[in-house]
Amino acid sequence: MSVTKDTSLQELAVLASAALESAGIRAVLSGGAAVSIYSDNAYESADLDFITSEGRKELAAAIGQLGFVSVGRSRMFEHPESNWYIEFPPGPLGFRNTYVDANEIPLLQTPYGQL
């Protein structure tokens, strides 16, 4: 499936997650996009944040399969047809002094696949 201007935030999250997983990259969707998906878009996000400690080169290879390209030498990627960009803040996932094990993150079944 390809990314188009009609690709929804939830669909893009599933596509990106699947591309990362197929490249052996473990990443957790967080931030505004996660809130948007869980709240049926009560909050709108401009990007998708996937928390991971993977390197920029590996991320570029994985997400590049969807047509995303790196913005400079950052961990932010954009797509000419997408309404959102994808960013990869470094891990580990945590809130203040509490770290969250990726194995504890629930999976969400969506109409587009597992997220």
trRosetta pair geometry for C-beta under 8 A, 3 or more apart (Angstrom, degrees):
i j d omega theta_ij theta_ji phi_ij phi_ji
1 15 6.3 -113 85 -104 112 118
2 66 7.6 150 -144 -156 52 65
2 67 7.1 54 -158 -15 90 135
3 7 5.0 -57 -148 -11 64 161
3 12 6.5 60 -122 -112 108 95
3 15 6.7 169 -74 111 93 163
3 66 5.4 66 -21 171 123 99
3 67 5.7 -140 42 49 116 123
3 68 7.8 53 18 -51 162 84
3 79 5.4 -16 109 161 147 159
3 81 5.6 148 118 81 86 113
3 82 5.3 -23 165 -70 128 101
4 7 5.3 132 51 -26 60 92
4 81 5.2 -65 -140 160 34 135
5 81 5.3 -103 -49 -174 66 81
5 82 7.6 -160 -99 -96 43 19
5 83 6.8 85 -152 -46 62 92
7 11 5.1 -131 -167 91 78 123
7 12 5.1 95 141 -62 117 93
7 15 7.4 -35 -162 1 135 147
7 81 7.6 79 11 123 116 104
7 82 6.5 -43 62 -114 124 79
7 83 7.8 -168 70 14 80 94
8 11 4.4 94 54 8 82 104
8 12 6.8 -147 92 -6 42 86
9 12 5.8 -57 -148 38 28 110
9 13 6.4 33 153 -23 63 105
9 33 6.0 -158 179 -143 117 93
9 36 5.9 -29 119 114 158 137
9 37 6.7 -140 114 -70 109 86
9 41 7.5 136 35 -91 137 99
9 45 6.8 111 -141 57 145 100
9 48 7.3 163 -162 -71 86 106
9 83 7.8 -74 -70 78 79 113
9 84 6.2 86 -111 -29 83 151
10 13 5.6 -51 -149 32 31 114
10 14 6.6 29 154 -16 63 104
10 37 5.2 123 -96 -119 91 103
10 110 5.5 -172 170 -155 116 148
10 111 7.9 63 122 41 132 89
10 112 6.4 154 128 13 91 131
10 115 7.5 -97 -164 -46 76 155
11 14 5.8 -56 -153 36 33 109
11 15 6.3 32 151 -18 67 107
11 110 7.9 -160 -82 133 49 138
11 112 4.7 162 -116 -84 69 160
12 15 5.5 -53 -144 38 34 112
12 16 6.1 31 158 -17 67 107
12 48 6.5 -153 115 -35 111 147
12 82 6.5 95 -117 -138 143 120
12 84 6.1 151 96 54 164 126
12 86 7.9 -149 156 -68 114 109
13 16 6.0 -56 -144 39 27 108
13 17 6.1 29 156 -20 63 111
13 29 5.6 34 -156 -105 117 152
13 33 6.1 160 -84 159 123 127
13 37 6.4 -43 16 -70 164 144
13 48 5.7 -176 -94 -129 82 139
13 115 5.4 32 125 -131 110 134
14 17 5.7 -54 -143 38 28 113
14 18 6.2 28 158 -19 64 107
14 110 5.7 -126 -67 61 133 136
14 112 4.2 163 48 106 161 118
14 113 4.6 130 -173 60 129 97
14 114 7.2 128 -135 69 100 30
14 115 5.1 -85 -89 -75 75 98
15 18 5.9 -57 -148 37 27 109
15 19 6.4 26 154 -19 63 107
15 66 5.9 109 145 -116 116 137
15 112 7.5 -59 -41 159 76 134
16 19 5.7 -54 -147 36 32 111
16 20 6.3 30 155 -17 65 106
16 48 6.3 143 38 107 163 153
16 50 6.8 -145 136 -47 125 142
16 63 6.4 12 -138 -118 90 97
16 66 6.7 -63 -89 -9 65 165
16 86 5.8 172 -124 -112 150 148
17 20 5.9 -57 -149 38 29 110
17 21 6.1 27 155 -18 65 110
17 27 7.2 -143 -121 76 68 102
17 29 6.8 -53 -76 -41 116 113
17 50 7.6 178 -88 -110 71 131
17 114 7.7 -120 114 104 138 67
17 115 5.4 150 5 -133 165 66
18 21 5.7 -55 -142 39 30 111
18 22 6.2 29 159 -19 65 107
18 113 6.4 18 -62 109 128 154
19 22 6.0 -55 -145 36 27 108
19 23 6.6 18 155 -11 61 110
19 62 5.2 131 143 166 92 85
19 63 6.0 110 113 -98 139 45
19 65 5.4 -178 -142 63 120 118
19 66 5.5 -84 -61 -35 159 112
20 23 5.9 -68 -154 42 31 105
20 25 4.2 -86 -173 78 85 111
20 26 7.7 142 144 -83 112 8
20 27 5.0 -48 161 21 160 124
20 50 6.8 -161 -59 172 164 160
20 52 7.5 -142 -161 -65 138 158
20 59 7.8 -5 -112 -128 99 70
20 62 5.2 74 -102 153 51 146
20 63 7.2 10 -69 -65 84 82
21 24 7.7 50 -178 -69 33 17
21 25 7.0 -96 -72 60 25 65
21 26 7.8 55 -104 -95 67 47
22 62 7.5 153 70 -143 80 98
23 58 6.8 151 150 176 129 89
23 61 6.6 145 -136 101 143 97
23 62 3.7 -100 0 -101 161 111
25 52 6.1 26 174 -155 102 153
25 54 4.8 -14 -137 -60 109 163
25 58 6.3 153 -82 139 122 115
25 59 6.9 116 -133 -93 162 65
25 62 5.6 -67 6 -55 140 168
26 52 6.5 159 90 -123 55 102
26 54 7.7 152 47 -42 58 114
26 102 5.8 67 161 162 125 166
27 50 3.9 29 163 168 128 114
27 51 6.4 157 -160 69 71 42
27 52 3.9 -47 -100 -58 89 122
27 54 7.1 -64 -67 10 102 123
27 88 7.1 -68 -130 -129 134 100
28 50 6.6 147 65 -159 30 65
28 51 4.8 -20 59 52 91 99
28 52 7.4 154 15 -62 64 73
28 91 8.0 92 25 -99 105 114
28 93 5.3 -13 57 -69 144 147
28 100 8.0 -136 115 99 175 121
28 102 5.8 -147 -52 -124 123 92
28 105 5.3 -144 -127 -94 124 171
29 33 6.0 -90 -174 95 109 114
29 34 5.0 149 129 -75 94 99
29 37 7.7 26 132 16 145 146
29 48 6.4 -48 -134 -171 101 97
29 49 7.1 111 -158 79 53 57
29 50 5.7 -35 -88 -98 54 73
29 115 6.5 -15 8 171 144 107
30 33 7.9 71 83 54 24 89
30 34 5.3 -33 -141 -10 22 142
30 49 5.2 -59 70 97 78 108
30 50 7.4 130 16 -115 79 24
30 51 5.2 32 3 -21 131 112
30 89 7.7 -69 62 46 124 124
30 93 6.6 173 -61 -131 144 110
31 34 6.0 111 57 16 42 100
31 35 7.2 -81 135 -1 35 99
31 45 7.0 109 126 -133 95 141
31 47 7.6 -13 111 88 143 91
31 48 7.8 148 69 -161 116 32
31 49 3.8 61 15 33 140 133
32 35 5.5 -57 -147 39 36 112
32 36 6.0 40 155 -24 70 105
32 43 6.3 -127 -155 134 83 117
32 44 7.7 14 169 120 117 28
32 45 3.2 147 123 -104 112 115
32 46 7.4 27 90 23 151 59
32 47 7.1 81 59 58 117 68
32 49 7.4 90 30 3 74 111
33 36 5.4 -50 -145 35 32 116
33 37 6.4 31 156 -18 65 104
33 45 4.5 -121 -68 75 57 159
33 47 6.7 -90 -43 106 115 45
33 48 4.2 35 -48 -112 169 66
33 49 6.4 172 20 20 112 69
33 84 7.4 85 -95 -162 121 152
34 37 5.9 -54 -147 36 30 108
34 38 6.3 18 158 -8 64 112
34 49 7.9 -66 -12 58 101 90
35 38 6.1 -65 -144 46 28 104
35 39 5.7 3 165 0 67 120
35 43 4.8 -13 122 64 115 140
35 45 7.1 126 57 -51 94 120
36 39 6.3 -70 -134 49 20 95
36 41 5.4 25 -169 -104 86 50
36 42 7.6 -166 -128 46 50 54
36 43 5.2 -112 -82 84 68 78
36 44 6.0 72 -113 -116 124 29
36 45 4.8 -114 -26 -1 138 104
37 108 7.2 113 139 110 130 168
37 110 7.8 -59 -164 -92 121 132
37 115 7.4 -91 176 102 162 162
38 108 7.9 -120 -83 -100 82 151
39 42 3.8 -83 148 30 119 107
39 43 5.6 61 62 14 146 89
41 44 6.1 29 -164 -83 83 77
45 48 7.3 100 118 -75 134 50
45 84 7.2 42 108 -123 88 126
46 84 6.4 163 167 -125 38 77
46 85 7.3 9 141 28 81 87
47 76 7.8 -50 -140 -140 143 102
47 84 5.5 149 -112 -171 34 92
47 85 4.9 -30 -114 69 99 76
47 86 6.6 159 -169 -96 88 22
47 87 5.3 28 162 0 139 108
48 84 5.8 74 -18 145 90 134
48 85 7.7 -152 26 99 73 38
48 86 4.8 -21 65 -113 100 75
48 87 7.2 167 80 27 48 66
49 87 5.2 -23 -104 75 70 96
49 88 7.5 153 -157 -95 58 23
49 89 5.7 12 -165 2 111 108
50 86 6.7 6 2 -173 109 102
50 87 7.6 168 26 86 67 45
50 88 5.4 -25 72 -107 87 74
51 88 7.6 135 -112 -162 18 59
51 89 5.6 -30 -105 76 71 91
51 90 7.6 24 -156 126 71 15
51 91 5.0 100 161 -86 92 82
51 92 7.5 57 158 180 122 29
51 93 4.6 110 108 -82 156 90
52 59 7.3 149 82 -88 136 115
52 88 5.6 -43 45 -161 100 108
52 90 7.5 -67 85 -132 41 39
52 91 5.6 -24 -156 -28 11 113
53 90 5.8 56 -109 -162 60 80
53 91 4.2 -76 -46 44 87 107
53 92 7.0 -15 -50 -69 117 57
54 58 5.0 -102 172 83 110 127
54 59 5.6 133 106 -57 113 90
54 88 7.4 -67 63 -178 92 144
55 58 4.9 89 64 12 83 103
55 59 6.9 -149 99 -6 42 91
56 59 5.5 -58 -145 39 32 113
56 60 6.1 37 156 -25 67 105
56 70 7.0 65 179 -116 108 139
56 73 7.2 54 153 -180 166 65
56 74 7.7 -179 -126 128 133 22
56 75 5.4 -115 -101 -92 96 79
56 88 7.7 169 -102 67 65 136
57 60 5.8 -52 -148 32 28 113
57 61 6.7 27 153 -18 61 104
58 61 5.8 -52 -150 34 33 111
58 62 6.4 27 154 -15 65 108
59 62 5.9 -60 -148 39 31 107
59 63 5.9 6 166 2 70 115
59 75 6.5 42 71 -146 163 85
59 77 7.5 -150 140 -37 106 133
59 88 5.4 -85 -132 -22 157 166
60 63 6.5 -63 -130 50 22 94
60 64 5.4 38 163 -39 61 116
60 69 7.8 34 -148 -146 96 44
60 70 5.3 -32 -106 -46 115 117
60 77 7.2 169 -108 -92 65 125
61 64 5.7 -51 -139 27 19 121
61 65 7.7 33 155 -31 51 92
62 65 6.5 -51 -180 8 33 110
63 66 5.9 -51 -172 33 55 109
63 68 4.4 -41 145 62 102 130
63 77 5.3 105 119 88 144 174
63 86 6.2 -151 -147 81 147 147
64 67 7.4 74 -170 -65 43 8
64 68 6.1 -105 -89 67 38 69
64 69 6.9 60 -113 -90 86 55
66 79 6.9 -56 122 -94 95 138
67 79 5.1 75 106 -136 97 106
67 80 7.4 -83 155 27 117 84
67 81 7.2 16 114 27 147 108
68 77 3.9 57 161 152 118 123
68 78 6.5 156 -149 76 80 15
68 79 4.8 -59 -92 -65 68 94
68 82 7.6 -3 -90 3 91 146
68 86 6.0 -21 -138 32 158 121
69 77 6.3 162 76 -153 21 85
69 78 6.5 -32 60 63 73 67
69 79 7.5 130 11 -89 72 49
70 73 7.1 31 150 -112 132 23
70 74 6.6 167 -175 60 91 64
70 75 8.0 -41 -135 -112 100 20
70 76 7.3 102 -155 76 60 50
70 77 5.6 -46 -91 -98 44 79
71 74 5.1 -18 79 47 86 120
71 76 4.6 -26 35 90 120 100
71 77 6.7 -161 -11 -96 82 25
71 78 5.8 66 -60 -5 105 107
71 85 7.4 9 -30 -158 132 142
75 87 6.3 79 110 -165 83 66
75 88 4.2 -101 165 61 115 94
75 89 7.4 150 98 -72 137 25
75 90 7.6 151 -4 -52 173 75
76 85 5.9 27 -179 150 96 129
76 86 7.3 160 -156 87 52 45
76 87 4.6 -15 -105 -103 79 87
76 88 7.7 -158 -74 18 39 71
77 85 6.3 170 83 -171 45 85
77 86 4.8 -14 60 63 99 93
77 87 7.5 -179 20 -79 67 40
77 88 8.0 40 -4 -13 103 102
78 82 7.1 -159 -169 60 60 113
78 85 4.5 -39 -93 -113 76 106
78 86 7.9 -179 -77 24 34 68
79 82 3.7 65 68 3 114 116
79 85 7.5 172 11 -109 72 58
82 85 7.1 132 100 -77 124 42
92 99 5.2 30 110 -151 132 115
92 100 7.5 179 153 53 100 59
93 99 7.0 110 83 -162 55 67
93 100 4.6 -54 106 60 106 103
93 102 6.7 115 17 -77 129 75
93 105 7.6 31 79 -65 167 127
94 97 7.6 -54 172 169 126 9
94 98 5.8 169 -160 90 86 49
94 99 4.2 -43 -93 -103 114 56
94 100 6.0 178 -92 4 48 78
95 98 5.1 -10 63 63 82 103
95 100 7.3 51 -2 -30 90 111
100 104 5.9 -120 -175 67 85 122
100 105 6.9 83 147 -64 121 91
101 104 4.7 88 70 -4 87 106
102 105 5.6 -36 -161 5 48 118
107 114 5.4 -3 176 -170 121 107
107 115 6.9 153 -164 77 69 41
108 114 7.2 145 76 -159 46 56
108 115 4.6 -21 63 64 99 96
109 114 5.9 -32 -103 -101 58 70
110 113 6.3 -2 63 56 91 36
110 114 7.3 158 21 -99 80 17
110 115 5.5 38 -9 -8 123 114
112 115 8.0 48 74 -48 100 106
